[in-house]
Amino acid sequence: MTAALKINSVTCIDQNEISQDEPYLDFNGQRIWSGNMSQGDTVNLSSLGPFIFEGSASLSLFEDDGDHWYDRNDYLGSHTISEAQAPGGVFSLDFSLDGHYKFDVDVMSLTFG
């Protein structure tokens, strides 16, 4: 079965840095979104994707620190997205290893015929 991930929004619950965060989101290792956020901000991401996959896919969040030798980007967490989650309706994914972000997403079944 083929499925698609739709990302609706992201909310910064607790930022990683004292100043504004620069979060970025990877889908199966490819960057699909980056932005600037502060605590309490919500960004509509419904114009992204949908991101098609088979079986399962990885969604990972990082905070960009410039990736210098003395200061690597911060890893905020990953979630495995499965085609078995379709069609389940909108649900939330929390990324909270260093800072706290919530993404509202949906997984849809795709049929080709």
Biopython code that builds the backbone (N, CA, C, O; Angstrom):
import numpy as np
from Bio.PDB.StructureBuilder import StructureBuilder

atoms = [
    (1, "MET", "N", (0.848, -1.181, 0.000)),
    (1, "MET", "CA", (0.000, 0.000, 0.000)),
    (1, "MET", "C", (0.891, 1.241, 0.000)),
    (1, "MET", "O", (1.961, 1.259, 0.608)),
    (2, "THR", "N", (0.441, 2.234, -0.668)),
    (2, "THR", "CA", (1.126, 3.518, -0.688)),
    (2, "THR", "C", (0.332, 4.500, 0.167)),
    (2, "THR", "O", (-0.899, 4.499, 0.150)),
    (3, "ALA", "N", (1.042, 5.329, 0.905)),
    (3, "ALA", "CA", (0.396, 6.310, 1.780)),
    (3, "ALA", "C", (1.048, 7.674, 1.577)),
    (3, "ALA", "O", (2.082, 7.799, 0.921)),
    (4, "ALA", "N", (0.422, 8.680, 2.153)),
    (4, "ALA", "CA", (0.950, 10.044, 2.061)),
    (4, "ALA", "C", (0.812, 10.733, 3.410)),
    (4, "ALA", "O", (-0.211, 10.617, 4.084)),
    (5, "LEU", "N", (1.852, 11.447, 3.785)),
    (5, "LEU", "CA", (1.850, 12.239, 5.011)),
    (5, "LEU", "C", (1.491, 13.669, 4.661)),
    (5, "LEU", "O", (2.097, 14.270, 3.774)),
    (6, "LYS", "N", (0.509, 14.210, 5.355)),
    (6, "LYS", "CA", (0.127, 15.610, 5.212)),
    (6, "LYS", "C", (0.427, 16.302, 6.532)),
    (6, "LYS", "O", (-0.035, 15.862, 7.585)),
    (7, "ILE", "N", (1.197, 17.380, 6.484)),
    (7, "ILE", "CA", (1.562, 18.129, 7.685)),
    (7, "ILE", "C", (0.729, 19.403, 7.707)),
    (7, "ILE", "O", (0.804, 20.213, 6.783)),
    (8, "ASN", "N", (-0.061, 19.583, 8.756)),
    (8, "ASN", "CA", (-0.977, 20.722, 8.825)),
    (8, "ASN", "C", (-0.359, 21.946, 9.491)),
    (8, "ASN", "O", (-0.490, 23.062, 8.988)),
    (9, "SER", "N", (0.318, 21.738, 10.626)),
    (9, "SER", "CA", (0.864, 22.887, 11.361)),
    (9, "SER", "C", (1.938, 22.438, 12.332)),
    (9, "SER", "O", (2.073, 21.255, 12.645)),
    (10, "VAL", "N", (2.709, 23.430, 12.806)),
    (10, "VAL", "CA", (3.693, 23.206, 13.860)),
    (10, "VAL", "C", (3.520, 24.311, 14.902)),
    (10, "VAL", "O", (3.299, 25.473, 14.560)),
    (11, "THR", "N", (3.624, 23.934, 16.167)),
    (11, "THR", "CA", (3.560, 24.884, 17.276)),
    (11, "THR", "C", (4.816, 24.734, 18.123)),
    (11, "THR", "O", (5.203, 23.624, 18.488)),
    (12, "CYS", "N", (5.447, 25.863, 18.431)),
    (12, "CYS", "CA", (6.603, 25.881, 19.335)),
    (12, "CYS", "C", (6.074, 26.031, 20.756)),
    (12, "CYS", "O", (5.594, 27.098, 21.138)),
    (13, "ILE", "N", (6.164, 24.969, 21.525)),
    (13, "ILE", "CA", (5.693, 24.988, 22.903)),
    (13, "ILE", "C", (6.782, 25.525, 23.827)),
    (13, "ILE", "O", (6.503, 26.300, 24.742)),
    (14, "ASP", "N", (8.019, 25.109, 23.582)),
    (14, "ASP", "CA", (9.151, 25.579, 24.379)),
    (14, "ASP", "C", (10.368, 25.640, 23.467)),
    (14, "ASP", "O", (10.844, 24.606, 22.998)),
    (15, "GLN", "N", (10.869, 26.832, 23.215)),
    (15, "GLN", "CA", (11.985, 26.968, 22.281)),
    (15, "GLN", "C", (13.281, 26.448, 22.882)),
    (15, "GLN", "O", (13.423, 26.336, 24.099)),
    (16, "ASN", "N", (14.219, 26.133, 22.001)),
    (16, "ASN", "CA", (15.499, 25.539, 22.370)),
    (16, "ASN", "C", (16.513, 26.588, 22.798)),
    (16, "ASN", "O", (17.303, 26.342, 23.709)),
    (17, "GLU", "N", (16.506, 27.737, 22.168)),
    (17, "GLU", "CA", (17.493, 28.789, 22.431)),
    (17, "GLU", "C", (16.857, 29.971, 23.155)),
    (17, "GLU", "O", (15.634, 30.094, 23.211)),
    (18, "ILE", "N", (17.695, 30.829, 23.704)),
    (18, "ILE", "CA", (17.208, 32.042, 24.365)),
    (18, "ILE", "C", (16.577, 32.974, 23.343)),
    (18, "ILE", "O", (15.511, 33.541, 23.585)),
    (19, "SER", "N", (17.240, 33.132, 22.192)),
    (19, "SER", "CA", (16.665, 33.920, 21.107)),
    (19, "SER", "C", (15.797, 32.991, 20.258)),
    (19, "SER", "O", (15.518, 31.867, 20.673)),
    (20, "GLN", "N", (15.385, 33.421, 19.127)),
    (20, "GLN", "CA", (14.515, 32.660, 18.236)),
    (20, "GLN", "C", (15.164, 31.366, 17.744)),
    (20, "GLN", "O", (16.358, 31.347, 17.445)),
    (21, "ASP", "N", (14.381, 30.278, 17.658)),
    (21, "ASP", "CA", (14.848, 29.002, 17.104)),
    (21, "ASP", "C", (14.780, 29.036, 15.580)),
    (21, "ASP", "O", (14.021, 29.804, 14.990)),
    (22, "GLU", "N", (15.589, 28.187, 14.964)),
    (22, "GLU", "CA", (15.565, 27.975, 13.513)),
    (22, "GLU", "C", (15.335, 26.479, 13.279)),
    (22, "GLU", "O", (16.260, 25.771, 12.881)),
    (23, "PRO", "N", (14.095, 25.984, 13.525)),
    (23, "PRO", "CA", (13.841, 24.557, 13.367)),
    (23, "PRO", "C", (13.798, 24.154, 11.893)),
    (23, "PRO", "O", (13.440, 24.951, 11.025)),
    (24, "TYR", "N", (14.172, 22.888, 11.628)),
    (24, "TYR", "CA", (13.975, 22.330, 10.295)),
    (24, "TYR", "C", (13.542, 20.882, 10.407)),
    (24, "TYR", "O", (13.921, 20.167, 11.335)),
    (25, "LEU", "N", (12.735, 20.466, 9.436)),
    (25, "LEU", "CA", (12.106, 19.162, 9.445)),
    (25, "LEU", "C", (12.602, 18.342, 8.266)),
    (25, "LEU", "O", (12.623, 18.819, 7.132)),
    (26, "ASP", "N", (13.005, 17.094, 8.541)),
    (26, "ASP", "CA", (13.451, 16.161, 7.503)),
    (26, "ASP", "C", (12.432, 15.036, 7.360)),
    (26, "ASP", "O", (11.933, 14.512, 8.355)),
    (27, "PHE", "N", (12.129, 14.670, 6.123)),
    (27, "PHE", "CA", (11.299, 13.517, 5.813)),
    (27, "PHE", "C", (12.175, 12.517, 5.079)),
    (27, "PHE", "O", (12.639, 12.789, 3.972)),
    (28, "ASN", "N", (12.404, 11.358, 5.692)),
    (28, "ASN", "CA", (13.307, 10.343, 5.134)),
    (28, "ASN", "C", (14.665, 10.934, 4.760)),
    (28, "ASN", "O", (15.222, 10.610, 3.712)),
    (29, "GLY", "N", (15.193, 11.805, 5.624)),
    (29, "GLY", "CA", (16.529, 12.363, 5.432)),
    (29, "GLY", "C", (16.612, 13.566, 4.518)),
    (29, "GLY", "O", (17.699, 14.108, 4.317)),
    (30, "GLN", "N", (15.491, 13.999, 3.958)),
    (30, "GLN", "CA", (15.492, 15.162, 3.068)),
    (30, "GLN", "C", (14.763, 16.326, 3.739)),
    (30, "GLN", "O", (13.648, 16.164, 4.235)),
    (31, "ARG", "N", (15.389, 17.481, 3.752)),
    (31, "ARG", "CA", (14.783, 18.655, 4.378)),
    (31, "ARG", "C", (13.557, 19.092, 3.588)),
    (31, "ARG", "O", (13.618, 19.310, 2.378)),
    (32, "ILE", "N", (12.429, 19.216, 4.313)),
    (32, "ILE", "CA", (11.179, 19.610, 3.656)),
    (32, "ILE", "C", (10.640, 20.941, 4.168)),
    (32, "ILE", "O", (9.753, 21.532, 3.552)),
    (33, "TRP", "N", (11.179, 21.418, 5.303)),
    (33, "TRP", "CA", (10.717, 22.704, 5.837)),
    (33, "TRP", "C", (11.764, 23.248, 6.800)),
    (33, "TRP", "O", (12.438, 22.495, 7.504)),
    (34, "SER", "N", (11.885, 24.576, 6.815)),
    (34, "SER", "CA", (12.673, 25.268, 7.836)),
    (34, "SER", "C", (12.008, 26.607, 8.101)),
    (34, "SER", "O", (11.307, 27.145, 7.244)),
    (35, "GLY", "N", (12.230, 27.134, 9.281)),
    (35, "GLY", "CA", (11.608, 28.408, 9.631)),
    (35, "GLY", "C", (12.267, 29.022, 10.842)),
    (35, "GLY", "O", (13.281, 28.531, 11.339)),
    (36, "ASN", "N", (11.677, 30.097, 11.304)),
    (36, "ASN", "CA", (12.097, 30.786, 12.518)),
    (36, "ASN", "C", (10.903, 30.828, 13.452)),
    (36, "ASN", "O", (9.823, 31.272, 13.065)),
    (37, "MET", "N", (11.093, 30.364, 14.690)),
    (37, "MET", "CA", (9.976, 30.298, 15.631)),
    (37, "MET", "C", (10.420, 30.671, 17.035)),
    (37, "MET", "O", (11.573, 30.481, 17.420)),
    (38, "SER", "N", (9.472, 31.206, 17.782)),
    (38, "SER", "CA", (9.640, 31.486, 19.206)),
    (38, "SER", "C", (8.530, 30.776, 19.963)),
    (38, "SER", "O", (7.541, 30.349, 19.367)),
    (39, "GLN", "N", (8.690, 30.651, 21.268)),
    (39, "GLN", "CA", (7.703, 29.989, 22.100)),
    (39, "GLN", "C", (6.322, 30.597, 21.865)),
    (39, "GLN", "O", (6.160, 31.817, 21.885)),
    (40, "GLY", "N", (5.328, 29.734, 21.642)),
    (40, "GLY", "CA", (3.950, 30.178, 21.417)),
    (40, "GLY", "C", (3.575, 30.350, 19.952)),
    (40, "GLY", "O", (2.391, 30.465, 19.635)),
    (41, "ASP", "N", (4.556, 30.371, 19.048)),
    (41, "ASP", "CA", (4.271, 30.533, 17.618)),
    (41, "ASP", "C", (3.661, 29.259, 17.037)),
    (41, "ASP", "O", (4.028, 28.148, 17.420)),
    (42, "THR", "N", (2.721, 29.441, 16.101)),
    (42, "THR", "CA", (2.174, 28.347, 15.301)),
    (42, "THR", "C", (2.307, 28.735, 13.845)),
    (42, "THR", "O", (2.000, 29.867, 13.471)),
    (43, "VAL", "N", (2.767, 27.801, 13.015)),
    (43, "VAL", "CA", (2.929, 28.039, 11.586)),
    (43, "VAL", "C", (2.061, 27.040, 10.823)),
    (43, "VAL", "O", (2.106, 25.840, 11.094)),
    (44, "ASN", "N", (1.276, 27.535, 9.876)),
    (44, "ASN", "CA", (0.457, 26.694, 9.010)),
    (44, "ASN", "C", (1.366, 26.080, 7.945)),
    (44, "ASN", "O", (2.036, 26.800, 7.205)),
    (45, "LEU", "N", (1.386, 24.753, 7.872)),
    (45, "LEU", "CA", (2.231, 24.046, 6.910)),
    (45, "LEU", "C", (1.399, 23.260, 5.896)),
    (45, "LEU", "O", (1.922, 22.370, 5.227)),
    (46, "SER", "N", (0.122, 23.578, 5.779)),
    (46, "SER", "CA", (-0.765, 22.798, 4.921)),
    (46, "SER", "C", (-0.407, 22.887, 3.443)),
    (46, "SER", "O", (-0.894, 22.083, 2.648)),
    (47, "SER", "N", (0.426, 23.836, 3.060)),
    (47, "SER", "CA", (0.835, 23.949, 1.657)),
    (47, "SER", "C", (1.976, 22.980, 1.315)),
    (47, "SER", "O", (2.326, 22.828, 0.144)),
    (48, "LEU", "N", (2.553, 22.328, 2.324)),
    (48, "LEU", "CA", (3.621, 21.350, 2.082)),
    (48, "LEU", "C", (3.032, 20.014, 1.655)),
    (48, "LEU", "O", (1.944, 19.642, 2.095)),
    (49, "GLY", "N", (3.744, 19.298, 0.805)),
    (49, "GLY", "CA", (3.397, 17.922, 0.468)),
    (49, "GLY", "C", (2.133, 17.790, -0.347)),
    (49, "GLY", "O", (1.735, 18.733, -1.030)),
    (50, "PRO", "N", (1.498, 16.642, -0.288)),
    (50, "PRO", "CA", (1.742, 15.534, 0.624)),
    (50, "PRO", "C", (3.012, 14.770, 0.274)),
    (50, "PRO", "O", (3.485, 14.814, -0.861)),
    (51, "PHE", "N", (3.557, 14.065, 1.270)),
    (51, "PHE", "CA", (4.801, 13.322, 1.119)),
    (51, "PHE", "C", (4.477, 11.831, 1.027)),
    (51, "PHE", "O", (4.034, 11.218, 1.998)),
    (52, "ILE", "N", (4.702, 11.268, -0.141)),
    (52, "ILE", "CA", (4.313, 9.893, -0.443)),
    (52, "ILE", "C", (5.397, 8.918, 0.020)),
    (52, "ILE", "O", (6.592, 9.180, -0.119)),
    (53, "PHE", "N", (4.944, 7.774, 0.580)),
    (53, "PHE", "CA", (5.867, 6.744, 1.035)),
    (53, "PHE", "C", (5.181, 5.391, 1.007)),
    (53, "PHE", "O", (3.957, 5.309, 0.905)),
    (54, "GLU", "N", (5.963, 4.340, 1.095)),
    (54, "GLU", "CA", (5.452, 2.977, 1.201)),
    (54, "GLU", "C", (6.004, 2.351, 2.470)),
    (54, "GLU", "O", (7.182, 2.508, 2.794)),
    (55, "GLY", "N", (5.145, 1.644, 3.180)),
    (55, "GLY", "CA", (5.567, 0.982, 4.412)),
    (55, "GLY", "C", (5.668, 1.962, 5.564)),
    (55, "GLY", "O", (4.699, 2.183, 6.290)),
    (56, "SER", "N", (6.849, 2.549, 5.730)),
    (56, "SER", "CA", (7.043, 3.528, 6.798)),
    (56, "SER", "C", (8.030, 4.597, 6.339)),
    (56, "SER", "O", (8.764, 4.421, 5.367)),
    (57, "ALA", "N", (8.024, 5.700, 7.062)),
    (57, "ALA", "CA", (8.898, 6.831, 6.757)),
    (57, "ALA", "C", (9.334, 7.465, 8.072)),
    (57, "ALA", "O", (8.705, 7.266, 9.112)),
    (58, "SER", "N", (10.415, 8.228, 8.009)),
    (58, "SER", "CA", (10.951, 8.892, 9.194)),
    (58, "SER", "C", (10.756, 10.396, 9.092)),
    (58, "SER", "O", (11.029, 10.997, 8.053)),
    (59, "LEU", "N", (10.283, 10.997, 10.174)),
    (59, "LEU", "CA", (10.124, 12.439, 10.277)),
    (59, "LEU", "C", (10.995, 12.900, 11.446)),
    (59, "LEU", "O", (10.779, 12.483, 12.584)),
    (60, "SER", "N", (11.985, 13.766, 11.166)),
    (60, "SER", "CA", (12.950, 14.194, 12.193)),
    (60, "SER", "C", (12.997, 15.709, 12.271)),
    (60, "SER", "O", (12.903, 16.396, 11.255)),
    (61, "LEU", "N", (13.142, 16.224, 13.486)),
    (61, "LEU", "CA", (13.203, 17.673, 13.715)),
    (61, "LEU", "C", (14.546, 18.039, 14.334)),
    (61, "LEU", "O", (15.035, 17.363, 15.239)),
    (62, "PHE", "N", (15.132, 19.123, 13.829)),
    (62, "PHE", "CA", (16.404, 19.653, 14.308)),
    (62, "PHE", "C", (16.272, 21.151, 14.530)),
    (62, "PHE", "O", (15.366, 21.788, 13.993)),
    (63, "GLU", "N", (17.184, 21.713, 15.326)),
    (63, "GLU", "CA", (17.285, 23.161, 15.499)),
    (63, "GLU", "C", (18.644, 23.564, 14.964)),
    (63, "GLU", "O", (19.674, 23.065, 15.417)),
    (64, "ASP", "N", (18.642, 24.466, 14.002)),
    (64, "ASP", "CA", (19.851, 24.847, 13.271)),
    (64, "ASP", "C", (20.735, 25.764, 14.118)),
    (64, "ASP", "O", (20.334, 26.868, 14.486)),
    (65, "ASP", "N", (21.935, 25.291, 14.418)),
    (65, "ASP", "CA", (22.927, 26.088, 15.137)),
    (65, "ASP", "C", (24.080, 26.499, 14.228)),
    (65, "ASP", "O", (25.112, 26.969, 14.708)),
    (66, "GLY", "N", (23.911, 26.325, 12.922)),
    (66, "GLY", "CA", (24.967, 26.664, 11.990)),
    (66, "GLY", "C", (25.882, 25.498, 11.683)),
    (66, "GLY", "O", (26.697, 25.573, 10.763)),
    (67, "ASP", "N", (25.754, 24.401, 12.458)),
    (67, "ASP", "CA", (26.519, 23.174, 12.249)),
    (67, "ASP", "C", (28.025, 23.426, 12.166)),
    (67, "ASP", "O", (28.706, 22.904, 11.284)),
    (68, "HIS", "N", (28.529, 24.231, 13.096)),
    (68, "HIS", "CA", (29.965, 24.486, 13.204)),
    (68, "HIS", "C", (30.620, 23.348, 13.985)),
    (68, "HIS", "O", (29.935, 22.619, 14.702)),
    (69, "TRP", "N", (31.919, 23.192, 13.856)),
    (69, "TRP", "CA", (32.629, 22.148, 14.577)),
    (69, "TRP", "C", (32.457, 22.288, 16.085)),
    (69, "TRP", "O", (32.516, 21.295, 16.809)),
    (70, "TYR", "N", (32.247, 23.503, 16.561)),
    (70, "TYR", "CA", (32.122, 23.745, 17.995)),
    (70, "TYR", "C", (30.678, 23.750, 18.468)),
    (70, "TYR", "O", (30.428, 23.805, 19.672)),
    (71, "ASP", "N", (29.717, 23.692, 17.540)),
    (71, "ASP", "CA", (28.305, 23.755, 17.925)),
    (71, "ASP", "C", (27.463, 23.082, 16.848)),
    (71, "ASP", "O", (27.090, 23.717, 15.861)),
    (72, "ARG", "N", (27.166, 21.819, 17.030)),
    (72, "ARG", "CA", (26.375, 21.062, 16.059)),
    (72, "ARG", "C", (24.886, 21.398, 16.192)),
    (72, "ARG", "O", (24.436, 21.878, 17.233)),
    (73, "ASN", "N", (24.132, 21.138, 15.119)),
    (73, "ASN", "CA", (22.686, 21.325, 15.173)),
    (73, "ASN", "C", (22.082, 20.439, 16.255)),
    (73, "ASN", "O", (22.561, 19.331, 16.496)),
    (74, "ASP", "N", (21.028, 20.927, 16.908)),
    (74, "ASP", "CA", (20.385, 20.180, 17.985)),
    (74, "ASP", "C", (19.333, 19.242, 17.417)),
    (74, "ASP", "O", (18.501, 19.646, 16.605)),
    (75, "TYR", "N", (19.375, 17.994, 17.845)),
    (75, "TYR", "CA", (18.414, 16.972, 17.453)),
    (75, "TYR", "C", (17.242, 17.025, 18.425)),
    (75, "TYR", "O", (17.422, 16.851, 19.631)),
    (76, "LEU", "N", (16.032, 17.267, 17.898)),
    (76, "LEU", "CA", (14.853, 17.392, 18.747)),
    (76, "LEU", "C", (13.990, 16.136, 18.759)),
    (76, "LEU", "O", (13.057, 16.036, 19.556)),
    (77, "GLY", "N", (14.290, 15.176, 17.882)),
    (77, "GLY", "CA", (13.560, 13.912, 17.909)),
    (77, "GLY", "C", (13.126, 13.442, 16.539)),
    (77, "GLY", "O", (13.223, 14.166, 15.548)),
    (78, "SER", "N", (12.640, 12.195, 16.508)),
    (78, "SER", "CA", (12.131, 11.570, 15.279)),
    (78, "SER", "C", (10.885, 10.766, 15.594)),
    (78, "SER", "O", (10.670, 10.326, 16.724)),
    (79, "HIS", "N", (10.072, 10.587, 14.568)),
    (79, "HIS", "CA", (8.906, 9.708, 14.636)),
    (79, "HIS", "C", (8.883, 8.865, 13.381)),
    (79, "HIS", "O", (9.224, 9.329, 12.293)),
    (80, "THR", "N", (8.476, 7.616, 13.548)),
    (80, "THR", "CA", (8.253, 6.747, 12.400)),
    (80, "THR", "C", (6.787, 6.859, 12.016)),
    (80, "THR", "O", (5.896, 6.658, 12.842)),
    (81, "ILE", "N", (6.551, 7.181, 10.761)),
    (81, "ILE", "CA", (5.202, 7.286, 10.223)),
    (81, "ILE", "C", (4.931, 5.991, 9.462)),
    (81, "ILE", "O", (5.759, 5.556, 8.663)),
    (82, "SER", "N", (3.785, 5.380, 9.706)),
    (82, "SER", "CA", (3.462, 4.099, 9.085)),
    (82, "SER", "C", (2.196, 4.206, 8.254)),
    (82, "SER", "O", (1.271, 4.942, 8.598)),
    (83, "GLU", "N", (2.167, 3.466, 7.160)),
    (83, "GLU", "CA", (0.959, 3.441, 6.333)),
    (83, "GLU", "C", (-0.218, 2.850, 7.115)),
    (83, "GLU", "O", (-1.372, 3.086, 6.757)),
    (84, "ALA", "N", (0.059, 2.089, 8.174)),
    (84, "ALA", "CA", (-0.997, 1.531, 9.016)),
    (84, "ALA", "C", (-1.755, 2.621, 9.777)),
    (84, "ALA", "O", (-2.843, 2.365, 10.293)),
    (85, "GLN", "N", (-1.200, 3.825, 9.854)),
    (85, "GLN", "CA", (-1.866, 4.939, 10.535)),
    (85, "GLN", "C", (-2.948, 5.578, 9.665)),
    (85, "GLN", "O", (-3.665, 6.465, 10.128)),
    (86, "ALA", "N", (-3.073, 5.142, 8.419)),
    (86, "ALA", "CA", (-4.052, 5.714, 7.498)),
    (86, "ALA", "C", (-5.301, 4.842, 7.461)),
    (86, "ALA", "O", (-5.183, 3.627, 7.614)),
    (87, "PRO", "N", (-6.452, 5.387, 7.272)),
    (87, "PRO", "CA", (-6.825, 6.779, 7.508)),
    (87, "PRO", "C", (-7.248, 6.951, 8.960)),
    (87, "PRO", "O", (-8.283, 6.424, 9.368)),
    (88, "GLY", "N", (-6.496, 7.648, 9.707)),
    (88, "GLY", "CA", (-6.778, 7.784, 11.126)),
    (88, "GLY", "C", (-7.237, 9.168, 11.538)),
    (88, "GLY", "O", (-7.614, 9.377, 12.691)),
    (89, "GLY", "N", (-7.213, 10.118, 10.610)),
    (89, "GLY", "CA", (-7.548, 11.482, 10.963)),
    (89, "GLY", "C", (-6.322, 12.209, 11.498)),
    (89, "GLY", "O", (-5.250, 11.620, 11.635)),
    (90, "VAL", "N", (-6.485, 13.468, 11.792)),
    (90, "VAL", "CA", (-5.379, 14.309, 12.251)),
    (90, "VAL", "C", (-4.951, 13.890, 13.659)),
    (90, "VAL", "O", (-5.784, 13.659, 14.536)),
    (91, "PHE", "N", (-3.622, 13.797, 13.853)),
    (91, "PHE", "CA", (-3.075, 13.495, 15.163)),
    (91, "PHE", "C", (-1.813, 14.326, 15.369)),
    (91, "PHE", "O", (-1.274, 14.896, 14.421)),
    (92, "SER", "N", (-1.348, 14.391, 16.610)),
    (92, "SER", "CA", (-0.191, 15.221, 16.956)),
    (92, "SER", "C", (1.053, 14.375, 17.160)),
    (92, "SER", "O", (0.993, 13.254, 17.665)),
    (93, "LEU", "N", (2.187, 14.946, 16.750)),
    (93, "LEU", "CA", (3.499, 14.365, 17.009)),
    (93, "LEU", "C", (4.289, 15.368, 17.834)),
    (93, "LEU", "O", (4.446, 16.520, 17.431)),
    (94, "ASP", "N", (4.788, 14.935, 18.988)),
    (94, "ASP", "CA", (5.594, 15.797, 19.850)),
    (94, "ASP", "C", (7.073, 15.486, 19.656)),
    (94, "ASP", "O", (7.487, 14.327, 19.644)),
    (95, "PHE", "N", (7.849, 16.536, 19.506)),
    (95, "PHE", "CA", (9.306, 16.459, 19.437)),
    (95, "PHE", "C", (9.813, 17.246, 20.638)),
    (95, "PHE", "O", (9.657, 18.467, 20.684)),
    (96, "SER", "N", (10.422, 16.563, 21.620)),
    (96, "SER", "CA", (10.724, 17.269, 22.867)),
    (96, "SER", "C", (12.037, 16.851, 23.516)),
    (96, "SER", "O", (12.159, 16.899, 24.740)),
    (97, "LEU", "N", (13.027, 16.439, 22.714)),
    (97, "LEU", "CA", (14.309, 16.073, 23.303)),
    (97, "LEU", "C", (15.095, 17.285, 23.790)),
    (97, "LEU", "O", (15.805, 17.192, 24.791)),
    (98, "ASP", "N", (14.985, 18.406, 23.112)),
    (98, "ASP", "CA", (15.707, 19.630, 23.488)),
    (98, "ASP", "C", (14.907, 20.804, 22.929)),
    (98, "ASP", "O", (15.142, 21.234, 21.799)),
    (99, "GLY", "N", (13.979, 21.314, 23.703)),
    (99, "GLY", "CA", (12.941, 22.197, 23.193)),
    (99, "GLY", "C", (11.696, 21.344, 23.032)),
    (99, "GLY", "O", (11.750, 20.133, 23.251)),
    (100, "HIS", "N", (10.572, 21.949, 22.651)),
    (100, "HIS", "CA", (9.335, 21.177, 22.508)),
    (100, "HIS", "C", (8.505, 21.755, 21.370)),
    (100, "HIS", "O", (8.109, 22.920, 21.400)),
    (101, "TYR", "N", (8.250, 20.921, 20.368)),
    (101, "TYR", "CA", (7.444, 21.295, 19.204)),
    (101, "TYR", "C", (6.354, 20.254, 18.998)),
    (101, "TYR", "O", (6.562, 19.064, 19.236)),
    (102, "LYS", "N", (5.189, 20.715, 18.551)),
    (102, "LYS", "CA", (4.070, 19.822, 18.259)),
    (102, "LYS", "C", (3.652, 20.023, 16.810)),
    (102, "LYS", "O", (3.382, 21.145, 16.383)),
    (103, "PHE", "N", (3.599, 18.921, 16.050)),
    (103, "PHE", "CA", (3.143, 18.943, 14.665)),
    (103, "PHE", "C", (1.795, 18.244, 14.584)),
    (103, "PHE", "O", (1.628, 17.158, 15.138)),
    (104, "ASP", "N", (0.829, 18.853, 13.900)),
    (104, "ASP", "CA", (-0.439, 18.204, 13.605)),
    (104, "ASP", "C", (-0.355, 17.651, 12.197)),
    (104, "ASP", "O", (-0.131, 18.395, 11.242)),
    (105, "VAL", "N", (-0.539, 16.329, 12.066)),
    (105, "VAL", "CA", (-0.334, 15.638, 10.798)),
    (105, "VAL", "C", (-1.504, 14.694, 10.510)),
    (105, "VAL", "O", (-2.349, 14.447, 11.371)),
    (106, "ASP", "N", (-1.533, 14.181, 9.297)),
    (106, "ASP", "CA", (-2.511, 13.174, 8.885)),
    (106, "ASP", "C", (-1.814, 12.225, 7.925)),
    (106, "ASP", "O", (-0.968, 12.648, 7.137)),
    (107, "VAL", "N", (-2.161, 10.949, 7.983)),
    (107, "VAL", "CA", (-1.655, 9.957, 7.048)),
    (107, "VAL", "C", (-2.839, 9.467, 6.219)),
    (107, "VAL", "O", (-3.858, 9.041, 6.762)),
    (108, "MET", "N", (-2.691, 9.532, 4.904)),
    (108, "MET", "CA", (-3.787, 9.160, 4.004)),
    (108, "MET", "C", (-3.384, 7.955, 3.165)),
    (108, "MET", "O", (-2.226, 7.825, 2.769)),
    (109, "SER", "N", (-4.344, 7.075, 2.897)),
    (109, "SER", "CA", (-4.122, 5.950, 1.993)),
    (109, "SER", "C", (-4.235, 6.448, 0.564)),
    (109, "SER", "O", (-5.084, 7.281, 0.247)),
    (110, "LEU", "N", (-3.381, 5.934, -0.281)),
    (110, "LEU", "CA", (-3.450, 6.265, -1.702)),
    (110, "LEU", "C", (-3.718, 4.995, -2.480)),
    (110, "LEU", "O", (-3.091, 3.962, -2.247)),
    (111, "THR", "N", (-4.638, 5.081, -3.387)),
    (111, "THR", "CA", (-4.908, 3.936, -4.270)),
    (111, "THR", "C", (-4.759, 4.400, -5.708)),
    (111, "THR", "O", (-5.222, 5.474, -6.092)),
    (112, "PHE", "N", (-4.111, 3.574, -6.475)),
    (112, "PHE", "CA", (-3.910, 3.877, -7.886)),
    (112, "PHE", "C", (-4.623, 2.795, -8.693)),
    (112, "PHE", "O", (-4.510, 1.610, -8.381)),
    (113, "GLY", "N", (-5.331, 3.188, -9.694)),
    (113, "GLY", "CA", (-6.038, 2.173, -10.403)),
    (113, "GLY", "C", (-6.397, 2.567, -11.735)),
    (113, "GLY", "O", (-7.013, 1.790, -12.464)),
]
sb = StructureBuilder()
sb.init_structure("model")
sb.init_model(0)
sb.init_chain("A")
sb.init_seg("    ")
for serial, (resi, resn, name, xyz) in enumerate(atoms, 1):
    if name == "N":
        sb.init_residue(resn, " ", resi, " ")
    sb.init_atom(name, np.array(xyz, "f"), 0.0, 1.0, " ", f" {name:<3s}", serial, name[0])
structure = sb.get_structure()
